[in-house]
Amino acid sequence: MVRRAEAFRAKQGIDLRTGHRVEVIDRKRRVVQGATREGQGFTQPYDRLLIATGAAAVNPALPGADLPGVHRLKTLEDGRRIKALLSGGGVRRVIVLGMGYVAMEMVESLRALDIEVDMLKPGPAFMPWLAPELASVVHAELGANGIGVHTGLRPQRIEAAGGGLAVVCPDATLSGQMVLAAVGVAPRSGLAQEAGLALSVANSIAVDPTLRTSDPDIFGAGDCADAYHVVTGRKTWIPLALRANRTGWAVADNVCGETVALHGVAGTAVFRVFGLEVARTGLNIAEAGEAGFEPVEATITSSTKAHSFPGASALWVSAVGDRKKGRLLGMQIVGREGAAHRINGAAVALHAGLTVAQFFQADLAYAPPFGPAWDPMLTCAGQLLKKM
Ligand SMILES: Cc1cc2nc3c(=O)[nH]c(=O)nc-3n(C[C@H](O)[C@H](O)[C@H](O)COP(=O)(O)OP(=O)(O)OC[C@H]3O[C@@H](n4cnc5c(N)ncnc54)[C@H](O)[C@@H]3O)c2cc1C
C-alpha cells in the first residue's frame, strides 16, 4: 500500500523476495529454508537473522468456523475479500464475534454501508479493560448507532441456515449473511519455537531491550516479539504498529554496530468508534492490582472545550495511581474529540515515571477552544490525589 516491492529493490538495493515462505531456521548451519509460492525450495545463509513474522488472527475454536461466509480481518487480502462481498449487495446483516478495536472499527464501517450488525462475546462485561463509566459511554454510542451488543453469549457453533449463517448460542441464535471473527491475534512464533528460541508472554518471542532473542545472532521485532512494560518493568505482549516500526529500526542499528536499547511500551492505544475516541495508556485498575501495586482509581467527567465555549461536549477521564509510592500507573480517556492526542501526555508521564502529584503540577496548554483551564487530565489527577 505504502511502498511497492520494486521500490525497495531499485531505490534501497534490498534483495526483497515476495512469495518466499520461510519454513525452517537451521541455527547450526546458519541458514533459513523454505518454499516459494510456485513450490520451489530455497536455502538462504545468514550472519544475523531478524524474525519479523507478525501476528496471526485467531480462528474461533467453533464447529463451522471454516464455513464460507466466516471471515477474519488481518491482511489486505482479507480486507479486499470482505469489501468485494459487501459491494455485491447480498449482505444485509453481519454478526461480529469479539468486541476489541478491530471489531469496533468494523461495525462502524458496516453501519456506514447501512448493514445491520450484531456483536457478541462470551464474557459478561463489555470492554472489561475500560473503567466502567467510560465503557458505558462506548456501549451507549454503539446502541445509538443501531448495533446489537450481546455480552455473555457463548457461541456453540456456526451453521449454514436459510442461505446465510447462524451463530448458535445456548440461549439465542443470531443470523446474518456474514460472520466476522475478530477474536484477537496470536504471535507467529512457530519458526522461533521450532528453532529452540525462548518464548515469553502469550508465546511471543522473548527479546532483550536490544531485540536479541535467546540466540544473540537472531533478533525479533514487531508483533511476533515481546517487550518490557515501562510501568511494571515486566515482560508484556502488546502488538501495535509504533512498537513494530521502532523495533525494526532498532534492530537495523544493532545489526550495523550501533547499540540501541529500547525502553519498552506503555500500552498506549487509541481507536474511534462512530463519534467517540477511546484512548488508553498504562495499566487499568485490575492490571495494576495484578502487578502488585496498591491501585486507586478516579473517574471524572469534564469538557472538550471551556464550559462557556460553543460546541463543547463531555470528556470522560479515568486514572489509576499507586497508593504506596504515589506513582501514576495509567489513564483512559473517552470523548467526541481531544481524547486521542491528550492520552500522549499521560503516556510520556508513564515513561518518565511521574507520581500523580508531579503529573498534577504539569503545565498543560489552555485556550477555550481546546479545553477548560484545568485540562481534564489534571482535574482527574487532582481527584485521584485526594482519593490516594
Ligand atoms: C485491522 C487491523 C487494524 C489495525 N490498526 C492498528 C492501529 O490503528 N494502530 C496500531 O498501532 N496498530 C494497528 N494494527 C496492528 C498493526 O497492523 C501491527 O502491529 C503491525 O502491522 C505489526 O507489524 P509487523 O511487521 O510486526 O507484522 P506484519 O505487518 O503482520 O508483517 C509480518 C510479515 O511477515 C510475513 N511472514 C509471516 N510468516 C512468514 C514466513 N514464515 N516467511 C516469510 N514471511 C513471513 C507476513 O507475510 C507479513 O508480511 C492493526 C491491525 C489490524 C489487523
The ligand as an SDF file (V2000), in Angstrom:
LIG
                    3D

 53 58  0  0  0  0  0  0  0  0999 V2000
   -7.4340   -4.4850   11.0140 C   0  0  0  0  0  0  0  0  0  0  0  0
   -6.2110   -4.0210   11.7910 C   0  0  0  0  0  0  0  0  0  0  0  0
   -6.1440   -2.7200   12.2280 C   0  0  0  0  0  0  0  0  0  0  0  0
   -5.0270   -2.2740   12.9470 C   0  0  0  0  0  0  0  0  0  0  0  0
   -4.9900   -0.9850   13.3990 N   0  0  0  0  0  0  0  0  0  0  0  0
   -3.9440   -0.5560   14.1290 C   0  0  0  0  0  0  0  0  0  0  0  0
   -3.8950    0.7760   14.6230 C   0  0  0  0  0  0  0  0  0  0  0  0
   -4.8030    1.5840   14.3660 O   0  0  0  0  0  0  0  0  0  0  0  0
   -2.8420    1.1470   15.3910 N   0  0  0  0  0  0  0  0  0  0  0  0
   -1.8050    0.2840   15.6730 C   0  0  0  0  0  0  0  0  0  0  0  0
   -0.8470    0.6750   16.3780 O   0  0  0  0  0  0  0  0  0  0  0  0
   -1.8110   -0.9840   15.2000 N   0  0  0  0  0  0  0  0  0  0  0  0
   -2.8620   -1.4290   14.4260 C   0  0  0  0  0  0  0  0  0  0  0  0
   -2.8650   -2.7150   13.9620 N   0  0  0  0  0  0  0  0  0  0  0  0
   -1.7170   -3.5970   14.2800 C   0  0  0  0  0  0  0  0  0  0  0  0
   -0.5710   -3.3690   13.2890 C   0  0  0  0  0  0  0  0  0  0  0  0
   -1.0550   -3.6300   11.9980 O   0  0  0  0  0  0  0  0  0  0  0  0
    0.5770   -4.3220   13.6360 C   0  0  0  0  0  0  0  0  0  0  0  0
    1.0400   -4.0250   14.9320 O   0  0  0  0  0  0  0  0  0  0  0  0
    1.7480   -4.2070   12.6660 C   0  0  0  0  0  0  0  0  0  0  0  0
    1.3540   -4.4110   11.3370 O   0  0  0  0  0  0  0  0  0  0  0  0
    2.8200   -5.2360   13.0270 C   0  0  0  0  0  0  0  0  0  0  0  0
    3.8570   -5.1840   12.1000 O   0  0  0  0  0  0  0  0  0  0  0  0
    4.8210   -6.4320   11.8880 P   0  0  0  0  0  0  0  0  0  0  0  0
    5.8030   -6.0170   10.8450 O   0  0  0  0  0  0  0  0  0  0  0  0
    5.3090   -6.9300   13.1890 O   0  0  0  0  0  0  0  0  0  0  0  0
    3.8850   -7.6030   11.3420 O   0  0  0  0  0  0  0  0  0  0  0  0
    3.0360   -7.6870    9.9480 P   0  0  0  0  0  0  0  0  0  0  0  0
    2.6830   -6.3390    9.4490 O   0  0  0  0  0  0  0  0  0  0  0  0
    1.9320   -8.6610   10.2490 O   0  0  0  0  0  0  0  0  0  0  0  0
    4.0790   -8.3460    8.9640 O   0  0  0  0  0  0  0  0  0  0  0  0
    4.5500   -9.6640    9.1100 C   0  0  0  0  0  0  0  0  0  0  0  0
    5.0670  -10.1190    7.7690 C   0  0  0  0  0  0  0  0  0  0  0  0
    5.7490  -11.3670    7.9110 O   0  0  0  0  0  0  0  0  0  0  0  0
    5.3970  -12.1980    6.8320 C   0  0  0  0  0  0  0  0  0  0  0  0
    5.5990  -13.5900    7.2450 N   0  0  0  0  0  0  0  0  0  0  0  0
    4.9360  -14.2880    8.2110 C   0  0  0  0  0  0  0  0  0  0  0  0
    5.3920  -15.5450    8.2950 N   0  0  0  0  0  0  0  0  0  0  0  0
    6.3860  -15.6630    7.3730 C   0  0  0  0  0  0  0  0  0  0  0  0
    7.2540  -16.7240    6.9680 C   0  0  0  0  0  0  0  0  0  0  0  0
    7.1950  -17.9240    7.5490 N   0  0  0  0  0  0  0  0  0  0  0  0
    8.1380  -16.4920    5.9800 N   0  0  0  0  0  0  0  0  0  0  0  0
    8.2130  -15.2630    5.3950 C   0  0  0  0  0  0  0  0  0  0  0  0
    7.4210  -14.2350    5.7170 N   0  0  0  0  0  0  0  0  0  0  0  0
    6.5210  -14.4200    6.6980 C   0  0  0  0  0  0  0  0  0  0  0  0
    3.9340  -11.8590    6.5610 C   0  0  0  0  0  0  0  0  0  0  0  0
    3.5730  -12.2570    5.2640 O   0  0  0  0  0  0  0  0  0  0  0  0
    3.9700  -10.3340    6.7420 C   0  0  0  0  0  0  0  0  0  0  0  0
    4.3310   -9.7060    5.5360 O   0  0  0  0  0  0  0  0  0  0  0  0
   -3.9520   -3.1750   13.2180 C   0  0  0  0  0  0  0  0  0  0  0  0
   -4.0310   -4.4940   12.7650 C   0  0  0  0  0  0  0  0  0  0  0  0
   -5.1470   -4.9260   12.0670 C   0  0  0  0  0  0  0  0  0  0  0  0
   -5.2070   -6.3450   11.5940 C   0  0  0  0  0  0  0  0  0  0  0  0
  1  2  1  0
  2  3  1  0
  2 52  2  0
  3  4  2  0
  4  5  1  0
  4 50  1  0
  5  6  2  0
  6  7  1  0
  6 13  1  0
  7  8  2  0
  7  9  1  0
  9 10  1  0
 10 11  2  0
 10 12  1  0
 12 13  2  0
 13 14  1  0
 14 15  1  0
 14 50  1  0
 15 16  1  0
 16 17  1  0
 16 18  1  0
 18 19  1  0
 18 20  1  0
 20 21  1  0
 20 22  1  0
 22 23  1  0
 23 24  1  0
 24 25  2  0
 24 26  1  0
 24 27  1  0
 27 28  1  0
 28 29  2  0
 28 30  1  0
 28 31  1  0
 31 32  1  0
 32 33  1  0
 33 34  1  0
 33 48  1  0
 34 35  1  0
 35 36  1  0
 35 46  1  0
 36 37  1  0
 36 45  1  0
 37 38  2  0
 38 39  1  0
 39 40  1  0
 39 45  2  0
 40 41  1  0
 40 42  2  0
 42 43  1  0
 43 44  2  0
 44 45  1  0
 46 47  1  0
 46 48  1  0
 48 49  1  0
 50 51  2  0
 51 52  1  0
 52 53  1  0
M  END
$$$$
